[in-house]
Amino acid sequence: MVRKRSKRNYRNYTLRDGRFVVKHGITKNLDRRLQEMETEGLRFTSMIFDRYPVTEDTARQREQDRVEAYRRGHKGKNPKYNK
């Protein structure tokens, strides 16, 4: 019996404004998401994304872990654009 492999088409990204992290997130399409954030008026200078795509569950868990790690180092506050 062959096990069906989960689709790996989500990527984690981090938005930075200079050296400050302003958002952690996930997306399927990086170019589309970049344009959406620019039209929403989010202020940032760079977008850093993970090299390899992962499953949706893994991407959501990594995003949650990164936001929690940010909170630990910043007195319980979220990044600027994470709610």
Summary of the structure (lengths in Angstrom):
residues: 83
radius of gyration: 14.2
end to end distance: 43.8
largest distance: 50.8
contacts: 194
relative contact order: 0.25
helix: 35%
strand: 25%
